[in-house]
Amino acid sequence: MTLEMTLTMIVLVFVIVLFIFEWVRVDVVGIIMMVLLPLIGLVTPKEAFLGLSSNAVVSIMAVIIIGAGLDKTGVMNKVAEGR
């Protein structure tokens, strides 16, 4: 097993443990992963951000942001109650 494979497995196990025990919020774990992989040299910074340029990813992020805003204003409760 190469050094890169070993480092990848260590990072993967670390992230899975964080997901399972929820010591840190899931979004923070994602950011940690995105920062950690380029820092230890497993991917280049360009490769780390390459997936964010996808239209699907941007659309999902926009829907999550809009949904959080609607929830915070109470609009979602009114829609759920049918008013």
PAZAPA-4460 file (N, C-alpha, C; in steps of 0.05 Angstrom, whole numbers, plus 32768, in hexadecimal, padded with zeros to 4 digits):
% residues 83
    n_x    n_y    n_z   ca_x   ca_y   ca_z    c_x    c_y    c_z   seq   type   mol
   8011   7FE9   8000   8000   8000   8000   8012   8019   8000     1      M     A
   800C   802C   7FEF   801C   8044   7FED   8015   8058   8003     2      T     A
   8026   806C   8006   8022   8080   801A   8008   808F   8015     3      L     A
   8002   8096   7FFC   7FEA   80A4   7FF5   7FD1   8094   7FFD     4      E     A
   7FD2   807A   7FF8   7FBB   8069   7FFE   7FB7   8068   801D     5      M     A
   7FCD   8066   802C   7FCB   8065   8049   7FC0   807F   8054     6      T     A
   7FCA   8096   804A   7FC0   80B0   8053   7FA2   80B3   804C     7      L     A
   7F9B   80AA   8034   7F7E   80AC   802C   7F6D   809B   803F     8      T     A
   7F75   8083   8046   7F66   8072   8058   7F64   807F   8074     9      M     A
   7F7A   808B   807D   7F79   8098   8098   7F66   80AF   8098    10      I     A
   7F67   80BF   8083   7F54   80D6   8081   7F38   80CC   807F    11      V     A
   7F33   80B8   806F   7F18   80AD   806C   7F0D   80A2   8086    12      L     A
   7F1D   8093   8095   7F14   8088   80AF   7F0E   809F   80C2    13      V     A
   7F1F   80B4   80C2   7F1C   80CB   80D3   7F01   80D9   80CD    14      F     A
   7EFB   80DD   80B4   7EE2   80EA   80AC   7ECA   80D8   80B2    15      V     A
   7ECC   80BF   80AE   7EB5   80AD   80B5   7EB0   80AD   80D3    16      I     A
   7EC5   80AD   80E3   7EC1   80AF   8100   7EB4   80C9   8108    17      V     A
   7EBC   80DF   80FB   7EAF   80F9   8101   7E92   80F9   80F8    18      L     A
   7E8B   80EC   80E2   7E70   80EA   80D9   7E5F   80D9   80EC    19      F     A
   7E6A   80C2   80F5   7E5B   80B0   8107   7E55   80BC   8122    20      I     A
   7E6A   80C7   812F   7E66   80D1   814A   7E5D   80EE   814B    21      F     A
   7E5D   80FC   8135   7E53   8118   8133   7E5F   812A   8148    22      E     A
   7E79   8127   814C   7E87   813A   815E   7E89   8155   8151    23      W     A
   7E88   8156   8137   7E89   816F   8127   7E72   816E   8113    24      V     A
   7E67   8185   810D   7E51   8186   80F9   7E5A   817B   80DE    25      R     A
   7E48   8170   80CF   7E4E   8163   80B6   7E5A   8177   80A2    26      V     A
   7E50   818F   80A1   7E5B   81A3   808E   7E78   81AA   8095    27      D     A
   7E7E   81AB   80AF   7E99   81B0   80B8   7EAC   8199   80B1    28      V     A
   7EA2   8181   80B3   7EB2   8169   80AB   7EB8   816B   808D    29      V     A
   7EA5   8173   807D   7EAA   8176   8060   7EBF   818A   805A    30      G     A
   7EBF   81A1   8069   7ED3   81B5   8065   7EEE   81AB   806E    31      I     A
   7EEF   819D   8085   7F08   8192   808F   7F14   8180   807A    32      I     A
   7F03   816F   806E   7F0C   815C   805A   7F17   816B   8042    33      M     A
   7F09   8180   8039   7F11   818F   8022   7F2C   819E   8027    34      M     A
   7F31   81A6   803F   7F4A   81B4   8046   7F60   819F   804B    35      V     A
   7F5A   8189   8058   7F6E   8176   8061   7F7B   8168   8049    36      L     A
   7F6B   8160   8035   7F77   8151   801F   7F8C   8160   800F    37      L     A
   7F88   817A   8009   7F9E   8189   7FFC   7FB5   818E   800E    38      P     A
   7FAF   8192   8028   7FC5   8198   803B   7FD9   8181   803D    39      L     A
   7FCF   8169   803D   7FE1   8152   803F   7FEB   8148   8024    40      I     A
   7FE2   8156   800F   7FED   8150   7FF4   7FE0   813A   7FE5    41      G     A
   7FC8   8131   7FED   7FBA   811B   7FDF   7FAD   8125   7FC6    42      L     A
   7FA4   813E   7FC5   7F99   814B   7FAD   7FA4   8167   7FAB    43      V     A
   7FA3   8172   7F93   7FAC   818E   7F90   7F94   81A0   7F99    44      T     A
   7F9A   81B9   7FA0   7F84   81CB   7FA6   7F70   81CE   7F8F    45      P     A
   7F7A   81CE   7F77   7F68   81D0   7F60   7F55   81B8   7F5F    46      K     A
   7F5F   81A0   7F64   7F4E   8188   7F64   7F3A   8189   7F7B    47      E     A
   7F42   8194   7F91   7F30   8196   7FA8   7F17   81A7   7FA3    48      A     A
   7F1B   81BC   7F93   7F05   81CE   7F8D   7EF7   81C8   7F73    49      F     A
   7F02   81B5   7F63   7EF7   81AF   7F49   7EDA   81A6   7F4A    50      L     A
   7ED3   8196   7F5D   7EB7   818C   7F5F   7EA3   81A2   7F65    51      G     A
   7EAC   81B8   7F71   7E99   81CE   7F78   7E91   81DE   7F60    52      L     A
   7E9E   81DA   7F49   7E97   81E9   7F31   7E80   81DC   7F22    53      S     A
   7E77   81C5   7F2A   7E61   81B7   7F1D   7E46   81C6   7F22    54      S     A
   7E36   81C9   7F0D   7E1C   81D6   7F10   7E0A   81C8   7F24    55      N     A
   7E0C   81AD   7F26   7DFC   819F   7F39   7E03   81A6   7F55    56      A     A
   7E1C   81A8   7F5B   7E25   81AE   7F76   7E1C   81CB   7F7E    57      V     A
   7E20   81DD   7F6B   7E18   81F9   7F70   7DFA   81FB   7F74    58      V     A
   7DEA   81EC   7F65   7DCD   81EC   7F68   7DC5   81E1   7F83    59      S     A
   7DD1   81CB   7F8B   7DCA   81BF   7FA5   7DD1   81D3   7FBC    60      I     A
   7DE8   81E0   7FBA   7DF0   81F3   7FCE   7DDC   820A   7FCF    61      M     A
   7DD3   8213   7FB8   7DBF   8229   7FB7   7DA5   8221   7FC4    62      A     A
   7D9C   8209   7FBE   7D82   81FF   7FCA   7D85   81FD   7FE8    63      V     A
   7D9B   81F3   7FF2   7D9F   81F1   800F   7D9F   820D   801C    64      I     A
   7DAC   8220   800F   7DAD   823B   801A   7D91   8248   801A    65      I     A
   7D82   8245   8004   7D67   8250   8003   7D55   8242   8017    66      I     A
   7D57   8228   801A   7D47   8219   802D   7D4D   8221   804A    67      G     A
   7D66   8226   8050   7D6D   822F   806B   7D62   824B   8070    68      A     A
   7D63   825C   805C   7D57   8277   805F   7D39   8276   8063    69      G     A
   7D2C   8265   8054   7D0F   8263   8057   7D07   8257   8072    70      L     A
   7D17   8244   807C   7D12   8238   8096   7D16   824D   80AC    71      D     A
   7D2B   825C   80AA   7D31   8270   80BE   7D1C   8286   80C0    72      K     A
   7D10   828D   80AA   7CFB   82A2   80AA   7CE0   8297   80B2    73      T     A
   7CDD   827D   80B4   7CC3   8271   80BC   7CB1   826B   80A5    74      G     A
   7CB9   8270   808D   7CA8   826B   8075   7CA3   824D   8072    75      V     A
   7CB7   823D   8078   7CB4   8220   8075   7C9E   8215   8088    76      M     A
   7C9C   8220   80A0   7C87   8217   80B3   7C6C   821E   80A8    77      N     A
   7C69   8236   809C   7C4F   823E   8091   7C47   822C   807A    78      K     A
   7C5B   8226   8069   7C56   8214   8052   7C4E   81F8   805C    79      V     A
   7C5B   81EF   8070   7C55   81D4   807B   7C3A   81D3   8087    80      A     A
   7C32   81E9   8094   7C17   81E9   80A0   7C01   81EE   808C    81      E     A
   7C08   81F6   8074   7BF4   81FB   805F   7BE7   8216   8060    82      G     A
   7BF4   8229   806B   7BE8   8244   806C   7BEF   8254   8054    83      R     A
***
